[in-house]
Amino acid sequence: MEDKSNNTIEKLRKRIDSMIEERPSHKEVLEFLKEVMTEQYKIKPAFKTTPVTIDEEKMKGLTEGSSLMERRDLNLDTASASRLFKRLCKVLSRRKEASEVAMRITQALRSKEMIFSELFKDARAEEGDYISATSKRLKVKEELLSFLARNSIKPMFEAYANELKGHVDQEMWWRGYCPICGSLPFIAELREEGERFLVCSLCSFEWRFMRLKCPFCETEDHQELRYFYAEGRGKAHRVDVCEKCKRYIKTVDTREMAGNVVPIVEDMGTLYLDVLAKKEGYMRGGITHGGLIN
């Protein structure tokens, strides 16, 4: 298990280093991501999950559009998530420009001005009320606090997805939200034969989706759907936009890439695409990882 984890971390680091060579302007956020994901992989085996019973009712619900897990009802391993959160704060504190922010967060935890259980419940439910109010009180970017909280519980949800993935029929689920946990996708992939897959922002599960369909408003009107690239940046990364709901999702064309594809690395290594999309008046659908430490 440890050798496999070390191998995964090494592949992750190589992809990030490669992305930094391609996008020097993104070095800061990518180096931060490298440390975050390394800490996640180190502690992942310690996370405890509770059995999820998949009965006929669950499978019937899946065919009707209900995800296999109810995020709100799922028991959280708060102890493991808390340890990971503290480690991520240490990673943040090593960034000169973010050390003061990390200190404010740490002090809030010590004084119980911020409570782990409430923080993780909010991140799990994707509601954002507690995180939003806390970030304002601490004068911390909401995107950053949300990133830390979600990435502290993410290894647990990835473990659940690994246990439940065998119950999902890729030929039956064509919805824009995750069949495992119900979260929205944060990025898409184009694979061999032009198949399109969406990647869950919480549990990292990947599921097939129609090429010409918006994951967010589900329109299939091809006149409302288009995509664009950044000039001079190649065709491996693009933005798919919907004119009907004015939302977008970034897409990685794996056929244009020679090495490993790590979805979150592709996302954070292409922040320039988010800038372009927002300038054009589009809003990102799902979770964004941009604006974390600058």
Residue, then its C-alpha position, 0 to 999 in steps of 0.5 A: m500500500e505504501d509503495k503504491s502511495n509513493n508511486t502515486i505521489e511521484k507521478l503527481r509531482k512529475r506532472i506538476d513539475s511538467m506543468i510548471e515548466e509549461r506555465p511558469s506564471h502558475k508556479e506558486v499555486l502549483e507548488f502549493l497544490k503539490e504539497v497539499m496533495t502529498e499530505q492528502y496521500k500520506i494521511k489517506p489510509a488513516f481515514k475511516t469510512t462506514p459501510v454504505t448499504i446498497d440495496e434495491e431501493k438505492m439502485k432504483g434511486l440511481t436509475e431515477g437520478s439519485s446519487l448512491m450517497e447522501r452527503r448530509d447523512l454521511n458520518l465524517d471522520t472528523a479526527s482524521a480530517s482535522r489532522l489533515f486540515k492542520r497539516l494543510c495550514k502548515v503548508l500554507s504558513r510556509r508561503k510567505e504571502a499567506s503566512e499571516v492568513a494561516m496564523r489567523i486560521t490557526q488562532a481561530l481554531r485554538s480559540k474555538e472561534m472556528i469549529f472543525s465539525e461545523l466547517f466540515k459539515d458545511a464543506r460536505a453539504e456544499e452550502g457555504d454559509y458557515i464557511s462564508a460567515t467565518s471567512k468574513r469574520l477572520k478576513v480570509k478569502e472564502e475560496l481559500l477556507s473552502f479549499l482547505a475544508r473540502n480538501s481535508i474531507k476529500p480523501m474520505f469521499e474518494a475512499y467511498a467512491n472507490e468502494l461504490k464505483g462498481h455499482v455505477d453503470q456508465e451506460m445508464w448515468w448521463r447526468g451532470y452531477c456525480p452518481i456517487c455523492g451528487s456533487l458537481p463536476f469541476i473539469a471534463e476530459l475528452r478521451e479516446e474515440g472522443e468520449r467525454f467524462l466529467v470529474c467530481s469535485l468532491c469524490s473524484f469519481e469520473w463518469r461518462f457524459m454526452r459531448l453536446k450537453c451542458p452539465f449544469c442546465e442540461t441543454e442539448d441545443h448545439q447552437e447554445l454550446r461552443y468551446f474556445y482555446a487560449e491562443g498560442r497555448g495548444k489544444a490540450h486544454r479548452v473551455d466549454v461554454c453554454e450560452k443558455c445558462k452562461r456557465y462554463i467547464k474546462t476540458v482536458d483533451t487527453r488525446e493531445m497529451a503524452g503524459n499522465v493527466v491529473p484533473i486538479v493539476e490540469d485545473m490549477g495549471t490553466l487559471y488563465l482559461d478562467v480569466l478568459a472565460k470570466k472576461e467573456g461573461y461566463m460563470r464557472g459551474g461547480i467548484t473553483h480552485g482559483g484565487l487561493i493564495n494570491 
